[in-house]
């Protein structure tokens, strides 16, 4: 019976890695669609969000079944409960990718943001893709050093997020009202994507070390 339980816990971890991998693909496509005004990629991201949602539901059902049938305690209980919270964050990360792709589709064939902000958004997108890839590896390996690099990348995205706000609120901003709204929303989606990744990293770090960091941001 114990062997079956451990196999179920491994399946939970494997499904988290699979889900995270799909999110990494989603944000990569979404940022390319956004920066290159590629409506085909945008449509793929939007369509694939249903798969992420479906896998999230299946993972949650597995975790709830384990709780009901195995009645885990101590670290095993923390693993299952954390999986439920991590899957919710991954699902929200998929939503952020979808929102970015929807902006690209809505503005096609035009670019979403003015030329003066495209470099900033390209960098935000690059960092989000790196974070997503690192998060998948973190869920696979529970490498605590990877968790710290995710937090550092998030700090860079936060700085870029503030840069966007400074730009659109500055006296030299020449964008139309729609440009201001699009830039603000897009920046927020990129920033929230990274925040969810940090929240997951915080939970994985706790499972790996037993140390809870109250200063790490939660989502």
C-alpha positions as CSV (number, residue, x, y, z in Angstrom):
1,X,0.0,0.0,0.0
2,X,2.8,2.4,0.8
3,X,4.5,1.7,-2.5
4,X,1.2,2.6,-4.3
5,X,1.1,5.8,-2.3
6,X,4.6,6.8,-3.2
7,X,3.8,6.1,-6.9
8,X,0.8,8.4,-6.7
9,X,3.0,11.1,-5.2
10,X,5.5,10.7,-8.0
11,X,2.6,11.0,-10.5
12,X,1.6,14.3,-8.9
13,X,5.1,15.6,-9.4
14,X,5.2,14.3,-13.0
15,X,1.9,16.1,-13.8
16,X,3.2,19.3,-12.3
17,X,6.3,19.2,-14.5
18,X,4.1,18.4,-17.5
19,X,1.8,21.3,-16.7
20,X,4.7,23.7,-16.2
21,X,6.2,22.6,-19.5
22,X,3.0,23.5,-21.3
23,X,2.9,26.9,-19.6
24,X,6.5,27.5,-20.7
25,X,5.5,26.7,-24.3
26,X,2.5,29.0,-23.9
27,X,4.4,32.0,-22.7
28,X,7.1,31.5,-25.4
29,X,4.5,31.6,-28.1
30,X,2.5,34.4,-26.5
31,X,5.5,36.7,-26.2
32,X,6.6,36.0,-29.8
33,X,3.0,36.7,-31.0
34,X,3.0,39.9,-29.0
35,X,6.4,41.2,-30.1
36,X,6.1,40.0,-33.8
37,X,2.4,40.6,-34.3
38,X,2.0,36.9,-35.2
39,X,-1.8,36.2,-35.1
40,X,-1.2,32.5,-35.9
41,X,0.8,32.0,-32.7
42,X,-1.7,34.0,-30.8
43,X,-4.5,31.7,-31.9
44,X,-2.5,28.7,-30.9
45,X,-1.9,30.1,-27.4
46,X,-5.6,30.9,-26.9
47,X,-6.7,27.4,-28.2
48,X,-4.1,25.5,-26.1
49,X,-5.3,27.2,-22.8
50,X,-8.1,24.7,-22.6
51,X,-5.5,21.9,-22.5
52,X,-3.8,23.6,-19.6
53,X,-7.1,24.0,-17.8
54,X,-8.0,20.4,-18.4
55,X,-4.7,19.1,-17.0
56,X,-5.1,21.4,-14.0
57,X,-8.5,19.9,-13.2
58,X,-7.2,16.3,-13.6
59,X,-4.2,17.0,-11.3
60,X,-6.5,18.5,-8.7
61,X,-8.8,15.5,-8.9
62,X,-5.8,13.2,-8.4
63,X,-4.6,15.2,-5.4
64,X,-8.0,15.2,-3.8
65,X,-8.3,11.5,-4.3
66,X,-5.0,11.0,-2.6
67,X,-6.1,13.1,0.3
68,X,-9.4,11.1,0.7
69,X,-7.9,7.6,0.2
70,X,-4.5,7.8,1.6
71,X,-5.0,10.4,4.4
72,X,-1.3,11.6,4.2
73,X,0.4,13.3,7.1
74,X,3.5,15.4,7.7
75,X,5.6,16.0,4.6
76,X,3.4,13.8,2.4
77,X,0.4,16.0,3.3
78,X,2.4,19.1,2.5
79,X,3.3,17.7,-0.9
80,X,-0.3,17.1,-1.9
81,X,-1.7,20.3,-0.5
82,X,1.2,22.3,-2.1
83,X,0.4,20.5,-5.4
84,X,-3.1,21.9,-5.3
85,X,-1.8,25.4,-4.8
86,X,0.9,25.1,-7.4
87,X,-1.5,23.8,-10.0
88,X,-3.7,26.8,-9.4
89,X,-0.7,29.2,-9.9
90,X,0.3,27.3,-13.1
91,X,-3.3,27.7,-14.4
92,X,-3.2,31.4,-13.8
93,X,0.2,31.6,-15.6
94,X,-1.5,30.0,-18.6
95,X,-4.2,32.6,-18.3
96,X,-1.6,35.4,-18.3
97,X,-0.1,33.9,-21.5
98,X,-3.5,33.9,-23.1
99,X,-4.2,37.5,-22.2
100,X,-0.9,38.5,-23.8
101,X,-1.9,36.5,-26.9
102,X,-5.3,38.1,-27.0
103,X,-3.8,41.6,-27.1
104,X,-1.7,40.5,-30.1
105,X,-4.8,39.1,-31.8
106,X,-6.9,42.1,-31.1
107,X,-4.3,44.6,-32.5
108,X,-3.3,42.5,-35.5
109,X,-1.9,43.4,-38.0
110,X,-0.5,46.3,-35.9
111,X,2.0,46.0,-33.1
112,X,0.4,46.1,-29.6
113,X,2.7,48.9,-28.2
114,X,4.5,51.9,-29.8
115,X,8.0,51.5,-30.9
116,X,9.4,53.3,-27.9
117,X,8.3,50.4,-25.6
118,X,9.0,47.4,-27.8
119,X,12.5,46.8,-26.5
120,X,11.2,46.9,-22.9
121,X,8.5,44.3,-23.7
122,X,10.9,42.1,-25.6
123,X,13.0,42.0,-22.5
124,X,10.1,41.3,-20.2
125,X,9.0,38.5,-22.5
126,X,12.5,37.0,-22.6
127,X,12.6,37.0,-18.8
128,X,9.2,35.4,-18.5
129,X,10.2,32.6,-20.9
130,X,13.4,32.0,-18.9
131,X,11.4,32.0,-15.6
132,X,8.9,29.5,-17.0
133,X,11.7,27.2,-18.2
134,X,13.5,27.4,-14.9
135,X,10.3,26.7,-13.0
136,X,9.8,23.5,-14.9
137,X,13.3,22.4,-14.0
138,X,12.7,23.4,-10.4
139,X,9.6,21.3,-10.2
140,X,11.5,18.4,-11.7
141,X,14.7,18.7,-9.5
142,X,13.7,20.8,-6.5
143,X,17.1,22.6,-6.9
144,X,17.0,25.4,-4.3
145,X,19.5,27.5,-6.3
146,X,17.0,27.5,-9.2
147,X,14.4,29.0,-6.9
148,X,16.7,31.9,-6.1
149,X,17.4,32.7,-9.7
150,X,13.7,32.8,-10.4
151,X,13.3,35.4,-7.7
152,X,16.2,37.5,-9.1
153,X,14.6,37.4,-12.6
154,X,11.3,38.5,-11.1
155,X,13.1,41.6,-9.6
156,X,14.2,42.5,-13.1
157,X,10.7,42.2,-14.5
158,X,9.4,44.3,-11.6
159,X,11.9,47.0,-12.6
160,X,10.8,46.8,-16.3
161,X,7.1,47.0,-15.2
162,X,7.8,50.3,-13.4
163,X,9.7,51.5,-16.4
164,X,6.6,51.0,-18.5
165,X,4.5,52.9,-16.0
166,X,7.0,55.8,-15.9
167,X,6.9,55.9,-19.7
168,X,3.2,56.0,-20.2
169,X,2.7,58.5,-17.4
170,X,5.5,60.7,-18.5
171,X,5.1,64.1,-20.2
172,X,6.9,62.9,-23.3
173,X,4.4,60.0,-23.9
174,X,2.7,60.5,-27.3
175,X,0.6,57.4,-27.3
176,X,-3.2,57.3,-27.8
177,X,-5.5,56.2,-25.0
178,X,-5.7,52.7,-26.5
179,X,-1.8,52.5,-26.5
180,X,-1.7,53.5,-22.8
181,X,-4.3,50.8,-21.9
182,X,-2.6,48.1,-24.0
183,X,0.8,48.9,-22.6
184,X,-0.5,49.0,-19.0
185,X,-2.3,45.7,-19.3
186,X,0.5,43.9,-21.1
187,X,3.0,45.0,-18.6
188,X,0.7,43.8,-15.8
189,X,0.3,40.4,-17.4
190,X,4.0,39.9,-17.8
191,X,4.6,41.0,-14.2
192,X,1.8,38.8,-12.8
193,X,3.2,35.8,-14.7
194,X,6.5,36.1,-12.9
195,X,4.8,36.7,-9.6
196,X,3.0,33.4,-9.8
197,X,6.3,31.7,-10.7
198,X,7.9,33.2,-7.5
199,X,5.0,32.0,-5.5
200,X,5.5,28.4,-6.8
201,X,9.3,28.6,-6.2
202,X,8.5,29.6,-2.6
203,X,6.4,26.5,-2.0
204,X,9.0,24.2,-3.7
205,X,11.7,25.7,-1.6
206,X,9.7,25.1,1.6
207,X,9.1,21.4,0.6
208,X,12.8,20.9,-0.2
209,X,14.2,22.6,2.9
210,X,11.5,22.8,5.4
211,X,12.2,26.5,5.8
212,X,9.4,29.0,5.2
213,X,10.5,32.4,3.8
214,X,7.9,35.0,4.9
215,X,9.6,37.7,2.7
216,X,9.1,35.8,-0.5
217,X,6.0,37.2,-2.3
218,X,2.8,35.2,-2.4
219,X,0.1,35.4,-5.0
